Amino acid sequence: MRVVKVPLGNRSYNISIGRNLLTRLGAECARLNLGARCAIISDRNVAPLYAKSVQRSLARSGFDSVLITVPAGETAKSLKTVELCYNRLAKHRLERKSFIVALGGGVVGDLAGFVAATYLRGIAFIQIPTTLLAQVDSSVGGKVGVNLKAAKNLVGAFYQPRLVLCDLDTLRSLPTREYRAGLAEVIKYGIIYDARLFRQLERDLPKLLKRDTKTLAYVFARCCEIKADVVGQDETENGLRAILNFGHTIGHALEAISGYGKYLHGEAISIGQIAAAKLSARRLCLSEADVTRITGLFQCAGLPTTVDLSTSQLNQLFSAMKLDKKVSAGEIKFVLAEKIGRVQFGQKVPLPLVLEILDTTVLRRHKK
């Protein structure tokens, strides 16, 4: 088992990465001196697979748990679902010393974390991410929230978990499409922070695609180390933490105009990162060789690098981008790469250039 610490003073916590970790949950919660009553929030895909194991582990350590099952998919990240969870927590009489276990992918983690941050003005929560994307990214760092119809993650908070358990065994049940989508965040860490990691991904991607446990554990730990380092320096995204959003400005907008369903998050930010790389070549002189390497790695991972949008959809994309949380004084700001392993945040890019670059990533533009 590998352990990575997120350094946040008295709110520091560990990320444990390994196999057969679900059975250790109860003991870990007892070690943290959490209250006796808790709720497990999971979705309809994950709960049938792992909820009983989690409940058994909690029961062995004396915890009384209730399972709250929400719909699967991005549409569950809504205020309507939050209210449903609040009512179940109240019915089960959770108290301020109680806690929530987020069992699932990024959607469940964001939703459960937001519920924990706001119920009784904040109760503890544990992250048990069961998707690749959640294990390397969304379960770490304390950004929690839900979507509005207008845009993604407009309602949320910074609220850190008490513990993150990344059980690699849960990845065995992950559909191929979702597994590949998670690799988009892995590749991102190489682009923004670690050229050596990027080279390793170029070399070891076949092992990752085969879900080789040893390779997964090392790569995941490195991704978590990078995020822990960034979050430790800038927890509430006043500066450096913005680099974690490379490719997300366009990616989040694409998710929003597609109704949070057509594209998985990793697929959308794959396209967003390709666009960001091409913008970087124009604005920060990222070499064409690096653009080619970045594009090639996403393609080898089986991720989309182009998108089919109509003219009206392109206009909707721009409107959604203007609602992005990183917009300041009406200007859209991007994270752009100087080279693989080094990026700059807060980069202003003229809209005509964004449109030009998007045209190079679009397969067809209809007249609708």
N, C-alpha and C positions, 0 to 999 in steps of 0.2 A: 504494500500500500504506500502511495505517495501522499504527503501532506504539504499543502501550501498555506501560508498564513497571510491573511489580509490585515495589514497593520493600520488600525484605526484607534489606537489608544485603548480606553476601556471598552470600546465596541469592536475590538479585534475579534476575528473568528477564523476557524480552520476550514479549508477545503480538503476533504479526504477523497482520494481517487484510487480505486481498486476494485476487486471482485468480492462478491458475497457481502456487501456492506449493509444491505437491508436488514439483515439479522442483527446488526449491531446498533440499530437506531435507538431502541429503548434504553440500552445501557448508556449511550451517548447523551440522551435527553436527561437521564438521571444524573449524569455527571455535571450537567449544566444547571442542576437544581431547578428545573422547570416545574410548573404546577401540575397537579395530578390529572386535570381534565384537558383534553385537546380535541381538535378537529383535523381531519385529513381532507384536503380539497384536491380532487382529482377529476379526470374527465372520463367519458364513457368508453374511450379506447384503452386507457391505461389502468383504470380501477379494476377491471376484471382480471388483469394480469398480475398486479402487485399489491393491491390494497389489503388482501388477507394476510400476506407476509408482513406488511408494515404493522397491521393491527396486532398480530400475534407478538411481534417484537416489542411493541409498546406495552401490551398486556403483561408480558413476562416481567417487565420492570415496574408494574403497578400503575400504569396509566390507563385512564378511561377515555376511549376515543369514539368519535362519531365520524362516519364517512359522509362527505358531501360531494355528490357527483354532478358535474356540469357538462354541457355539450362540448364536444371536441371541436377544435378549430378556432380561428381568430375571432369569429363573431361572438364567442363567449366572453371576450374581453369588453364587457359593456356594463354600464351602470345598472341595468336591469339584473344582470347576473350577480353583481355586487350586492344588491338588495336581497336577492334570494339567499345568498350566503349569510348576510347579517341576521336574517330571520332564523336560519337554522342554528347559528351560534347562540342566539338568545334563547331558543327553545332548549338547547343542550346546556344552558346556564354556564357558558364560559365566563371566567372571571379575569381580572387583570393579570393574575399569575398564570393563567392558562396559555396555551400556545397553539399555533396552526402549523401543520405539515403540508407543504406544497409538493404533491406527488404527480409529476408529469413534465411536459415540455415547457417551452418558454411562455406560452399563453397561460398555463396554469400557474407558473411561477410569478408572472406579473400580476395576475388576478389575485392569487392568494396573498401575495405580499402587500398589495394595496388594501385588501380586506384587513390584514393584520395591522397595517399602519394606521388604520382609521377606526377600527372597532374598539370601543372603550378608550379612545384616544391613543391606541397603540398597545398591542400585545406581541409577545415573541413569536417568531416563526422560523421553521427549518426548511431548507430547500433540499428536495430529493429530485434532481433533474433526471429525466429518463430519455432525453433525446441528445444527440451529439451537439446540436446548436446550444441547447440549454446548459450542457455540462461545461462547455468551453467559454460560454459568454454570458447569457442572460441571467443565470442563477447567481452570478458573482457581481458584486458592486452596489447592490441596493437600489437600483432604479426599478420602481414598481409603478404600475398604472394600467389604465384602460383606455379604449378608443372612443372617440366620438365619430359621428357620421362624416364630419368635415375632414378629420385627419387622425392619424395614429398617435396614441400615447399623449393626447392633449391634457388628460387628467391623471395626475400621479403624484409621487412623492419619492424622496430619497429615504429609504428605510432598510437598514442592513439586517440580514438573517443572523441567527445565532450560530448556525452551522450549515455547511453544504456537504452532502454525501453524494458523490458521483460513483454509482455502482455500474461498472462497465458491463456487467452481465445484462443490464436492461437494454443495451444496444442491440442484442441479438434479435429482439422482437421488432426492431424498428424497420418499417418499410424502406426499400432501397431509395425511393425518391426523397424521403425525409432525411435519411442518413446522408445522402449526397448534398442536400441543401445545407446541412450543418457544416459541411466543409467550407462553405463560403466565409464563415466567421473565422475558421482556422487560417485560411489563406490570408484574410485581412490582417491578422496579427503579424505575419511575416512582412507584409507590405508596409505597415505603419511603424514597426518597431524592431524587427529582427531579421536582417538579411540572411543570417545563417539558418534560421528556421525556414525561411522561404526556400533556400537551397535544399534543405532536408526534405521539404514537401515535394519538391521536384523529383528528388531521388526516391523517396519512400511512399509516394502516393499509391502505387499498386498495393502495398501492404495495408495502408489505411482503408482502401476500398474493400479489401478482404477482411477488415475488422480485426486485424492482428492485435491481440491484447497488449503485448509488450510495446509495440509502436504507439498504440493509442494512449497508453498510460504516460509515456514520455512526452508525446506531443501535447496531450491535454494539460499535463502539469506545466509545461512551458507556456501555453496560452494563459493559464490561470496565473502564473507568475507575472506575466506581462500586465494582465489586467489588474492584479493586486498592487503592482508597483504604481500604475497610473492612478488607480483609485486612492491609494494611500497618499499620493501627492495632491490630488484634486478630487475630493469626494463628491462635491456638488456641481461639478462641471462649470467652473468659473474660468477655466483655461485649458490646461493640458488634456483633461479627460475628453475634450471634444475630438481628439484624434481617433477615438474609438468609433466615431460616426463616419469614418471613411466609406463612401458609397451609399450612405444611408439617406441622404437628402433626397436623391432621386429614387432610391429603393423604397423608402416609406411612402413617397407620393404615388409610386406605381402600385403599391399594395392598396392604397386608399381609393384610387380611381377604379381599381379592379374589384372592389367590393370585399376586400379581405378574404379571398378564397381562391381566385384563379392562380395566383402565385404564392408559393410558400415564401416565408421571410427570406430564407437563404437564396432562393431563386431571384427574388426582387433585388436584393443587395448585390448579387453577382452581377446583374446588369448595371446596377448603380456604380459598382467599383470599376467596371470596364469604362463607363462614361467618365468617371472621376480620373482614371488613368489618362484618358485621352485629353481631358481638360488640363491635367497636370503637364502633359507634353507641350501644350500651348502656352501655359501661364508660368510654369516653374522649370521648364526645360527638362522634364523627365525624358530620358532617352527613348528613342523608338525601340531600341533593343529591349528595354525594360517593359515597355508597353506590350511588346510581343510576348515576353516571358509571362507577364501577368495574364494576358488573354489566353495563352496556351495552357496555363495551369488550371484556369477555370474550365476550359474546354475538356482537358483530360479528366477533370473531376466529374464530368457529365453535367455541368451546370450551364444555363443559358447565358449567352453573351450578347444576344440581340433580342429585340422585342418588336412586335407588330402592333403599331398604333395608327388609328385614323387621325385626321387633322383635328377633329373635335376632341379626341382623347388626348392629343398632345396639348391642346389648350387647357384641358382639365388637369393635366399633369403639372403645368405651370402654376395653375391656381392652387393645387394641393401643396406644391413646393413652397409657396408664399405663406402657408400656414405652419410650416416647419418650425419647431421650437428654436432653431438656430438662426432664424431670421431676426435681424436687428435693424430698426428704423426703415423697415420695408425692403431691405436689401438681403438677398439670399447669399449666405456665406458657405463656402465649401472647405472640406479638408482635402488638400492636394499633396501629391508626393513629389519630393525633389529627386529621390531615387528609391529603389526598393530598400526598405528599412528606415527611411526618414521622411516624415511628412510635416506640413505646416497647417495649422488650423486658422479659421477666421479669414479665409481668402475670398475676396470679392471677385465675382465673375460676371461680366456683362451678360444680360439675358440673350442678346443676339449670338454670342459665342456658345452659350449653353444650347440654344436651338440648333446651331450648326453642328455641334458635337453629337447631339441626340440624333440628328439626321444620319450620322455615320453608324449609329447603332440600331436604326430602325430598318426592318426588312422591307416593309411596304407602308405607304401612307395612302389611305383611302380618302375620298372627298366628302365623307359623311360629316 
